[in-house]
Amino acid sequence: MTHEVRLMPASYVKPYPIAFSAGLTAALPHDDRSSILYRADRALYVAKAEGRNCTRIGLGMDRAVPDRAAAQERTAGRGS
């Protein structure tokens, strides 16, 4: 998208310059919506901090993600 914006004739963007920063991530097998959005949001803040017109990829920006299978086993082992 930033490439297309940069290719626009200058008359389209005057008098308002356009800057675009983005944070991207990939959905990993252990992810839920919250963890995906968390990484993308962190990557966006990194991109903004590094200047305008930046795109950063948020892999390796995980907060502690519990192992769901292990958590389910622990819960099941408690009995009812």
Backbone hydrogen bonds in HBPLUS format (Angstrom, degrees):
<---DONOR---> <-ACCEPTOR-->    atom                        ^
c    i                          cat <-CA-CA->   ^        H-A-AA   ^      H-
h    n   atom  resd res      DA  || num        DHA   H-A  angle D-A-AA Bond
n    s   type  num  typ     dist DA aas  dist angle  dist       angle   num
A0005-VAL N   A0001-MET O   3.03 MM   4  6.37 158.8  2.08 154.5 160.5     1
A0006-ARG N   A0002-THR O   2.95 MM   4  6.15 157.6  2.00 148.1 154.0     2
A0007-LEU N   A0003-HIS O   3.09 MM   4  6.34 135.0  2.30 140.2 152.1     3
A0007-LEU N   A0004-GLU O   3.17 MM   3  5.09 129.6  2.44  92.2 105.6     4
A0008-MET N   A0005-VAL O   3.17 MM   3  5.38 155.7  2.24 104.9 112.3     5
A0012-TYR N   A0009-PRO O   2.93 MM   3  5.73 159.1  1.97 124.8 130.4     6
A0013-VAL N   A0010-ALA O   3.14 MM   3  5.54 140.5  2.30 108.6 118.4     7
A0016-TYR N   A0013-VAL O   2.81 MM   3  5.49 110.3  2.31 121.5 138.2     8
A0022-ALA N   A0054-CYS O   2.93 MM  32  6.52 147.8  2.03 146.7 156.6     9
A0056-ARG N   A0022-ALA O   3.01 MM  34  6.43 159.5  2.05 154.7 158.2    10
A0024-LEU N   A0056-ARG O   2.87 MM  32  6.23 165.9  1.89 159.4 164.1    11
A0058-GLY N   A0024-LEU O   2.54 MM  34  5.82 170.3  1.54 170.0 170.4    12
A0031-ASP N   A0028-LEU O   2.99 MM   3  5.36 164.9  2.01 121.6 126.5    13
A0036-ILE N   A0032-ASP O   3.19 MM   4  6.44 160.3  2.23 158.3 164.0    14
A0037-LEU N   A0033-ARG O   2.99 MM   4  6.17 171.2  2.00 155.8 158.2    15
A0038-TYR N   A0034-SER O   2.89 MM   4  5.99 150.3  1.98 143.8 152.7    16
A0039-ARG N   A0035-SER O   3.15 MM   4  6.32 165.3  2.18 144.6 146.7    17
A0040-ALA N   A0036-ILE O   3.06 MM   4  6.32 166.9  2.07 154.1 158.1    18
A0041-ASP N   A0037-LEU O   2.86 MM   4  5.90 157.4  1.91 146.3 152.9    19
A0042-ARG N   A0038-TYR O   2.94 MM   4  6.17 160.4  1.98 150.4 155.7    20
A0043-ALA N   A0039-ARG O   2.94 MM   4  6.12 160.6  1.98 149.7 155.1    21
A0044-LEU N   A0040-ALA O   2.94 MM   4  6.17 147.6  2.05 143.0 151.9    22
A0045-TYR N   A0041-ASP O   3.05 MM   4  6.38 158.7  2.10 151.4 155.9    23
A0046-VAL N   A0042-ARG O   3.01 MM   4  6.31 151.0  2.09 147.3 155.7    24
A0047-ALA N   A0043-ALA O   2.93 MM   4  6.18 159.3  1.98 147.2 152.7    25
A0048-LYS N   A0044-LEU O   2.91 MM   4  6.20 159.6  1.95 153.2 158.5    26
A0049-ALA N   A0045-TYR O   2.97 MM   4  6.09 153.7  2.04 141.4 148.7    27
A0050-GLU N   A0046-VAL O   3.04 MM   4  6.24 137.0  2.23 144.7 155.9    28
A0050-GLU N   A0047-ALA O   3.24 MM   3  5.21 130.7  2.49  93.9 106.6    29
A0051-GLY N   A0048-LYS O   3.28 MM   3  5.38 161.8  2.31 103.5 108.9    30
A0071-ALA N   A0067-ASP O   3.01 MM   4  6.25 157.0  2.06 152.6 159.9    31
A0072-GLN N   A0068-ARG O   2.89 MM   4  6.09 154.7  1.95 150.6 156.9    32
A0073-GLU N   A0069-ALA O   2.99 MM   4  6.25 153.9  2.06 146.8 153.9    33
A0074-ARG N   A0070-ALA O   2.98 MM   4  6.24 159.5  2.03 149.6 154.6    34
A0075-THR N   A0071-ALA O   3.01 MM   4  6.20 157.6  2.06 145.0 151.2    35
A0076-ALA N   A0072-GLN O   2.86 MM   4  6.01 159.2  1.91 148.6 154.4    36
A0077-GLY N   A0073-GLU O   2.97 MM   4  6.07 144.7  2.10 144.0 153.0    37
A0078-ARG N   A0075-THR O   3.28 MM   3  5.55 160.9  2.32 106.6 112.3    38
